[in-house]
Amino acid sequence: MQNNDKSVPFDGLIGQDKAKRRLNFYLKGYNATGICPHLMFVAPKGCGKTTLAKAMGKLLTSEEDESKPKPFLEINCSTLKNVKQLVNQVLIPHVQHKEATILFDECSELPRDITMALLTILNPNPENKTTFSYDDYVLDFDFTRHTFMFATTEAQTVFHALMDRCERVDLEEYTFSELGKIVNLTLPSVKFDNGLLDEIATVLRGNARAAQKMANNMAVYLKAEGRKAFSRADWSKIQHELGIAPLGLSPIEIQILGELGKVKDCSLTHLAAKTGLTKACVQRDFEMYLQKMDLMQITTAGRAITKKGKDYLDELDKVKEVAKVEETKTKAIKKVMRLKLPKSLSKPTPMPDGFIPKKN
């Protein structure tokens, strides 16, 4: 998704215009001074934090060879256990006395002692250089050679001092049009029915990763069908086979909505009991999207379905009814076809015992 033309930074990435403009500002500063501020990418899962960070990394050219970017090192913070591991496995072999751009992905998972070490390493000063001592090591950091980036979906759990060390880059939710473009970009040779991409985008929950995963499913389907055109009939078939509901709601979200539709209001405990999930799981993983789509609300009386939520359930019932009618028609057609078969073909002719077919 990255455009190799550096005269138009990030042009190959769909959406996130505000974030790209902000990064372009820092990129201009880097090209003039050789220093990029420490960056903190904040966004929900699947909105492209890592993709955008990598795209920025590719544009931070090396002092030693300006035709190439600095080496890029991506670290999953859940794999880091302590400062000793950080020093021995990351900083000494990949950063010390080298140029590097280091991305700490999901930095809310950083252990506290590593966070404290990073506060020392990233300490701002006029020289743009710092040192960090650990055991017998004294590590030197030069921000003309070393660029630090962080990404998180849980900004509230990142230590406030570490957040203050960074320039924060917040990503936005994708529009339906942008999600459709991402699907189209992933399947450049596929021809879609007019307006179908916008229709597909409504089930992707504003998520770029979901758009790519859906495109991969569509690619598998078209490969099996041996075609390069994707119609509304194809989309209906995929929706049925993968169980894709309107607005991309999961079966549990629909179950919760159904429970809310049975009562005027209810408690979180009631929903947890009906779904068999913990209250924390219901609250964090399912209620938030239903509230976001204005399908349910939380009041002082408890959880309640909205008018939009009731309309959603009504439309879902209509879709199910149509599907049942179509299934009944299909079964009837198959039955009629079986009845029309000649009796000689409906049952094989029994052969006498010891019968041996004659060879030609």
C-alpha positions as a Python dict, from the first residue, in 0.01 Angstrom:
ca = {
    (1, 'M'): (0, 0, 0),
    (2, 'Q'): (302, 227, 10),
    (3, 'N'): (381, 453, -284),
    (4, 'N'): (754, 447, -368),
    (5, 'D'): (743, 807, -492),
    (6, 'K'): (892, 1000, -199),
    (7, 'S'): (781, 1331, -353),
    (8, 'V'): (425, 1236, -248),
    (9, 'P'): (465, 1085, 102),
    (10, 'F'): (201, 829, 207),
    (11, 'D'): (12, 875, -122),
    (12, 'G'): (-32, 499, -155),
    (13, 'L'): (-213, 472, 183),
    (14, 'I'): (-592, 504, 190),
    (15, 'G'): (-748, 752, 436),
    (16, 'Q'): (-595, 896, 756),
    (17, 'D'): (-540, 1235, 593),
    (18, 'K'): (-490, 1426, 921),
    (19, 'A'): (-236, 1176, 1050),
    (20, 'K'): (-51, 1177, 717),
    (21, 'R'): (-33, 1557, 714),
    (22, 'R'): (110, 1552, 1068),
    (23, 'L'): (368, 1289, 975),
    (24, 'N'): (461, 1483, 663),
    (25, 'F'): (533, 1785, 886),
    (26, 'Y'): (772, 1575, 1099),
    (27, 'L'): (924, 1427, 783),
    (28, 'K'): (1010, 1773, 650),
    (29, 'G'): (1176, 1849, 984),
    (30, 'Y'): (1372, 1523, 964),
    (31, 'N'): (1495, 1603, 615),
    (32, 'A'): (1612, 1944, 736),
    (33, 'T'): (1762, 1850, 1076),
    (34, 'G'): (1809, 1472, 1071),
    (35, 'I'): (1586, 1440, 1379),
    (36, 'C'): (1238, 1293, 1399),
    (37, 'P'): (1049, 1332, 1728),
    (38, 'H'): (951, 1020, 1920),
    (39, 'L'): (609, 923, 1783),
    (40, 'M'): (312, 763, 1961),
    (41, 'F'): (48, 614, 1727),
    (42, 'V'): (-292, 576, 1894),
    (43, 'A'): (-593, 405, 1734),
    (44, 'P'): (-837, 114, 1772),
    (45, 'K'): (-728, -228, 1648),
    (46, 'G'): (-709, -264, 1273),
    (47, 'C'): (-694, 108, 1191),
    (48, 'G'): (-341, 93, 1050),
    (49, 'K'): (-109, 208, 1329),
    (50, 'T'): (168, -36, 1236),
    (51, 'T'): (120, 20, 862),
    (52, 'L'): (151, 397, 900),
    (53, 'A'): (452, 365, 1132),
    (54, 'K'): (628, 138, 880),
    (55, 'A'): (545, 380, 600),
    (56, 'M'): (703, 662, 802),
    (57, 'G'): (1006, 442, 874),
    (58, 'K'): (1064, 385, 502),
    (59, 'L'): (1087, 761, 452),
    (60, 'L'): (1350, 819, 724),
    (61, 'T'): (1663, 793, 514),
    (62, 'S'): (2002, 681, 635),
    (63, 'E'): (2287, 928, 692),
    (64, 'E'): (2525, 674, 543),
    (65, 'D'): (2320, 618, 225),
    (66, 'E'): (2041, 867, 157),
    (67, 'S'): (1895, 640, -111),
    (68, 'K'): (1799, 387, 158),
    (69, 'P'): (1589, 408, 476),
    (70, 'K'): (1735, 341, 818),
    (71, 'P'): (1696, -23, 931),
    (72, 'F'): (1348, -73, 1080),
    (73, 'L'): (1301, -285, 1392),
    (74, 'E'): (949, -383, 1503),
    (75, 'I'): (906, -518, 1857),
    (76, 'N'): (593, -675, 2002),
    (77, 'C'): (601, -539, 2356),
    (78, 'S'): (426, -843, 2503),
    (79, 'T'): (747, -1039, 2430),
    (80, 'L'): (963, -808, 2645),
    (81, 'K'): (989, -921, 3006),
    (82, 'N'): (1260, -703, 3163),
    (83, 'V'): (1537, -447, 3099),
    (84, 'K'): (1803, -718, 3074),
    (85, 'Q'): (1621, -872, 2778),
    (86, 'L'): (1573, -531, 2616),
    (87, 'V'): (1943, -452, 2647),
    (88, 'N'): (2085, -790, 2549),
    (89, 'Q'): (1843, -886, 2274),
    (90, 'V'): (1745, -551, 2123),
    (91, 'L'): (1962, -252, 2206),
    (92, 'I'): (2314, -401, 2192),
    (93, 'P'): (2277, -617, 1878),
    (94, 'H'): (2043, -392, 1674),
    (95, 'V'): (2073, -33, 1796),
    (96, 'Q'): (2408, 43, 1960),
    (97, 'H'): (2661, 194, 1714),
    (98, 'K'): (2406, 152, 1434),
    (99, 'E'): (2131, 354, 1269),
    (100, 'A'): (1782, 229, 1351),
    (101, 'T'): (1413, 311, 1367),
    (102, 'I'): (1253, 112, 1651),
    (103, 'L'): (877, 55, 1675),
    (104, 'F'): (742, -67, 2010),
    (105, 'D'): (405, -212, 1909),
    (106, 'E'): (127, -242, 2172),
    (107, 'C'): (341, -41, 2414),
    (108, 'S'): (71, -57, 2683),
    (109, 'E'): (211, -406, 2749),
    (110, 'L'): (558, -276, 2845),
    (111, 'P'): (677, -383, 3192),
    (112, 'R'): (729, -94, 3431),
    (113, 'D'): (1109, -132, 3455),
    (114, 'I'): (1140, -110, 3075),
    (115, 'T'): (915, 195, 3075),
    (116, 'M'): (1142, 361, 3331),
    (117, 'A'): (1448, 276, 3120),
    (118, 'L'): (1285, 428, 2811),
    (119, 'L'): (1212, 748, 3004),
    (120, 'T'): (1588, 786, 3058),
    (121, 'I'): (1673, 694, 2698),
    (122, 'L'): (1415, 933, 2550),
    (123, 'N'): (1487, 1220, 2787),
    (124, 'P'): (1473, 1543, 2579),
    (125, 'N'): (1778, 1772, 2581),
    (126, 'P'): (1942, 2032, 2353),
    (127, 'E'): (2215, 1788, 2238),
    (128, 'N'): (1958, 1527, 2122),
    (129, 'K'): (2182, 1261, 2273),
    (130, 'T'): (2145, 1048, 2586),
    (131, 'T'): (2322, 763, 2764),
    (132, 'F'): (2178, 469, 2955),
    (133, 'S'): (2377, 259, 3201),
    (134, 'Y'): (2290, -101, 3278),
    (135, 'D'): (2523, -343, 3462),
    (136, 'D'): (2861, -299, 3292),
    (137, 'Y'): (2715, -139, 2980),
    (138, 'V'): (2693, 228, 2894),
    (139, 'L'): (2468, 269, 2590),
    (140, 'D'): (2479, 583, 2377),
    (141, 'F'): (2176, 714, 2188),
    (142, 'D'): (2191, 978, 1917),
    (143, 'F'): (1854, 1093, 1786),
    (144, 'T'): (2004, 1180, 1449),
    (145, 'R'): (2069, 805, 1415),
    (146, 'H'): (1800, 654, 1636),
    (147, 'T'): (1425, 712, 1595),
    (148, 'F'): (1175, 571, 1844),
    (149, 'M'): (809, 500, 1765),
    (150, 'F'): (531, 352, 1977),
    (151, 'A'): (183, 220, 1894),
    (152, 'T'): (-107, 136, 2122),
    (153, 'T'): (-480, 74, 2134),
    (154, 'E'): (-485, 144, 2510),
    (155, 'A'): (-355, 498, 2545),
    (156, 'Q'): (-502, 530, 2895),
    (157, 'T'): (-272, 255, 3029),
    (158, 'V'): (51, 397, 2883),
    (159, 'F'): (257, 562, 3156),
    (160, 'H'): (188, 937, 3136),
    (161, 'A'): (556, 1036, 3136),
    (162, 'L'): (626, 808, 2838),
    (163, 'M'): (329, 958, 2654),
    (164, 'D'): (467, 1306, 2729),
    (165, 'R'): (802, 1211, 2570),
    (166, 'C'): (626, 1152, 2236),
    (167, 'E'): (436, 1342, 1972),
    (168, 'R'): (95, 1175, 1962),
    (169, 'V'): (-51, 1072, 1624),
    (170, 'D'): (-418, 977, 1653),
    (171, 'L'): (-578, 781, 1370),
    (172, 'E'): (-941, 818, 1263),
    (173, 'E'): (-1204, 562, 1173),
    (174, 'Y'): (-1230, 488, 801),
    (175, 'T'): (-1531, 601, 598),
    (176, 'F'): (-1732, 354, 388),
    (177, 'S'): (-1575, 501, 75),
    (178, 'E'): (-1222, 451, 210),
    (179, 'L'): (-1296, 92, 319),
    (180, 'G'): (-1430, 20, -28),
    (181, 'K'): (-1109, 157, -179),
    (182, 'I'): (-902, -69, 49),
    (183, 'V'): (-1099, -374, -70),
    (184, 'N'): (-1055, -261, -431),
    (185, 'L'): (-683, -198, -377),
    (186, 'T'): (-642, -552, -242),
    (187, 'L'): (-828, -693, -546),
    (188, 'P'): (-711, -463, -830),
    (189, 'S'): (-803, -701, -1113),
    (190, 'V'): (-1159, -771, -991),
    (191, 'K'): (-1458, -594, -1145),
    (192, 'F'): (-1735, -507, -897),
    (193, 'D'): (-2101, -426, -961),
    (194, 'N'): (-2170, -53, -943),
    (195, 'G'): (-2203, 64, -580),
    (196, 'L'): (-2130, -283, -438),
    (197, 'L'): (-1806, -179, -264),
    (198, 'D'): (-1992, 79, -54),
    (199, 'E'): (-2245, -189, 38),
    (200, 'I'): (-1968, -429, 143),
    (201, 'A'): (-1804, -153, 348),
    (202, 'T'): (-2109, -129, 579),
    (203, 'V'): (-2021, -464, 744),
    (204, 'L'): (-1651, -387, 801),
    (205, 'R'): (-1700, -193, 1128),
    (206, 'G'): (-1477, 95, 1014),
    (207, 'N'): (-1176, -135, 1023),
    (208, 'A'): (-904, -146, 757),
    (209, 'R'): (-781, -489, 865),
    (210, 'A'): (-1137, -623, 834),
    (211, 'A'): (-1145, -481, 480),
    (212, 'Q'): (-829, -670, 386),
    (213, 'K'): (-955, -994, 545),
    (214, 'M'): (-1285, -961, 359),
    (215, 'A'): (-1097, -902, 33),
    (216, 'N'): (-896, -1219, 97),
    (217, 'N'): (-1221, -1416, 146),
    (218, 'M'): (-1356, -1274, -178),
    (219, 'A'): (-1034, -1364, -359),
    (220, 'V'): (-1065, -1727, -242),
    (221, 'Y'): (-1431, -1735, -352),
    (222, 'L'): (-1352, -1597, -699),
    (223, 'K'): (-1058, -1835, -738),
    (224, 'A'): (-1288, -2129, -667),
    (225, 'E'): (-1545, -1993, -912),
    (226, 'G'): (-1282, -1923, -1177),
    (227, 'R'): (-1402, -1565, -1233),
    (228, 'K'): (-1274, -1208, -1200),
    (229, 'A'): (-1607, -1029, -1163),
    (230, 'F'): (-1788, -993, -832),
    (231, 'S'): (-2165, -935, -840),
    (232, 'R'): (-2435, -869, -580),
    (233, 'A'): (-2538, -1233, -612),
    (234, 'D'): (-2181, -1333, -519),
    (235, 'W'): (-2191, -1099, -220),
    (236, 'S'): (-2523, -1247, -104),
    (237, 'K'): (-2373, -1595, -128),
    (238, 'I'): (-2065, -1498, 76),
    (239, 'Q'): (-2285, -1328, 336),
    (240, 'H'): (-2488, -1648, 371),
    (241, 'E'): (-2189, -1885, 382),
    (242, 'L'): (-1983, -1674, 626),
    (243, 'G'): (-2282, -1566, 837),
    (244, 'I'): (-2221, -1195, 778),
    (245, 'A'): (-2498, -988, 940),
    (246, 'P'): (-2596, -628, 856),
    (247, 'L'): (-2352, -374, 1005),
    (248, 'G'): (-2113, -664, 1064),
    (249, 'L'): (-2271, -759, 1397),
    (250, 'S'): (-2147, -1083, 1552),
    (251, 'P'): (-2388, -1360, 1664),
    (252, 'I'): (-2332, -1265, 2029),
    (253, 'E'): (-2407, -898, 1959),
    (254, 'I'): (-2729, -1004, 1787),
    (255, 'Q'): (-2810, -1228, 2084),
    (256, 'I'): (-2761, -935, 2324),
    (257, 'L'): (-2979, -715, 2105),
    (258, 'G'): (-3245, -985, 2103),
    (259, 'E'): (-3241, -1009, 2484),
    (260, 'L'): (-3277, -631, 2509),
    (261, 'G'): (-3571, -648, 2271),
    (262, 'K'): (-3761, -876, 2510),
    (263, 'V'): (-3759, -635, 2807),
    (264, 'K'): (-3792, -264, 2873),
    (265, 'D'): (-3450, -255, 3038),
    (266, 'C'): (-3215, -501, 3207),
    (267, 'S'): (-2887, -521, 3396),
    (268, 'L'): (-2539, -613, 3280),
    (269, 'T'): (-2561, -920, 3505),
    (270, 'H'): (-2872, -1034, 3318),
    (271, 'L'): (-2695, -1008, 2980),
    (272, 'A'): (-2391, -1192, 3116),
    (273, 'A'): (-2613, -1472, 3246),
    (274, 'K'): (-2799, -1504, 2914),
    (275, 'T'): (-2483, -1510, 2702),
    (276, 'G'): (-2270, -1716, 2942),
    (277, 'L'): (-1995, -1451, 2928),
    (278, 'T'): (-1842, -1244, 3206),
    (279, 'K'): (-1977, -897, 3270),
    (280, 'A'): (-1641, -745, 3172),
    (281, 'C'): (-1645, -933, 2842),
    (282, 'V'): (-2001, -823, 2757),
    (283, 'Q'): (-1926, -465, 2853),
    (284, 'R'): (-1596, -430, 2671),
    (285, 'D'): (-1622, -658, 2368),
    (286, 'F'): (-1987, -637, 2266),
    (287, 'E'): (-2178, -346, 2418),
    (288, 'M'): (-1942, -80, 2288),
    (289, 'Y'): (-2010, -148, 1919),
    (290, 'L'): (-2386, -174, 1979),
    (291, 'Q'): (-2375, 166, 2151),
    (292, 'K'): (-2157, 309, 1878),
    (293, 'M'): (-2412, 207, 1614),
    (294, 'D'): (-2695, 349, 1834),
    (295, 'L'): (-2859, 5, 1864),
    (296, 'M'): (-2861, 8, 2247),
    (297, 'Q'): (-2822, 260, 2526),
    (298, 'I'): (-2722, 257, 2892),
    (299, 'T'): (-2935, 466, 3126),
    (300, 'T'): (-2977, 492, 3503),
    (301, 'A'): (-3243, 219, 3474),
    (302, 'G'): (-3006, -21, 3297),
    (303, 'R'): (-2949, -149, 2943),
    (304, 'A'): (-3217, -80, 2683),
    (305, 'I'): (-3268, -126, 2311),
    (306, 'T'): (-3312, 186, 2094),
    (307, 'K'): (-3562, 241, 1813),
    (308, 'K'): (-3281, 182, 1567),
    (309, 'G'): (-3206, -145, 1747),
    (310, 'K'): (-3571, -256, 1718),
    (311, 'D'): (-3570, -168, 1348),
    (312, 'Y'): (-3252, -371, 1307),
    (313, 'L'): (-3412, -681, 1462),
    (314, 'D'): (-3723, -635, 1245),
    (315, 'E'): (-3512, -615, 928),
    (316, 'L'): (-3310, -916, 1039),
    (317, 'D'): (-3633, -1117, 1082),
    (318, 'K'): (-3741, -1018, 731),
    (319, 'V'): (-3407, -1131, 589),
    (320, 'K'): (-3437, -1465, 770),
    (321, 'E'): (-3792, -1509, 641),
    (322, 'V'): (-3682, -1445, 282),
    (323, 'A'): (-3395, -1692, 327),
    (324, 'K'): (-3641, -1957, 454),
    (325, 'V'): (-3869, -1902, 154),
    (326, 'E'): (-3575, -1933, -86),
    (327, 'E'): (-3459, -2250, 89),
    (328, 'T'): (-3810, -2398, 65),
    (329, 'K'): (-3825, -2315, -308),
    (330, 'T'): (-3488, -2480, -366),
    (331, 'K'): (-3596, -2796, -184),
    (332, 'A'): (-3922, -2805, -384),
    (333, 'I'): (-3738, -2771, -716),
    (334, 'K'): (-3502, -3054, -623),
    (335, 'K'): (-3798, -3272, -525),
    (336, 'V'): (-3974, -3207, -857),
    (337, 'M'): (-3656, -3288, -1047),
    (338, 'R'): (-3631, -3620, -864),
    (339, 'L'): (-3994, -3701, -942),
    (340, 'K'): (-3939, -3639, -1315),
    (341, 'L'): (-3665, -3898, -1339),
    (342, 'P'): (-3763, -4214, -1539),
    (343, 'K'): (-3828, -4517, -1318),
    (344, 'S'): (-3551, -4700, -1498),
    (345, 'L'): (-3305, -4434, -1374),
    (346, 'S'): (-3448, -4387, -1028),
    (347, 'K'): (-3363, -4750, -931),
    (348, 'P'): (-3073, -4960, -1057),
    (349, 'T'): (-3174, -5285, -1231),
    (350, 'P'): (-3093, -5582, -1002),
    (351, 'M'): (-2847, -5831, -1146),
    (352, 'P'): (-2880, -6207, -1099),
    (353, 'D'): (-2643, -6379, -860),
    (354, 'G'): (-2313, -6472, -1016),
    (355, 'F'): (-2354, -6222, -1303),
    (356, 'I'): (-2020, -6131, -1465),
    (357, 'P'): (-2013, -5834, -1707),
    (358, 'K'): (-1902, -5931, -2057),
    (359, 'K'): (-1570, -5774, -2158),
    (360, 'N'): (-1556, -5587, -2491),
}
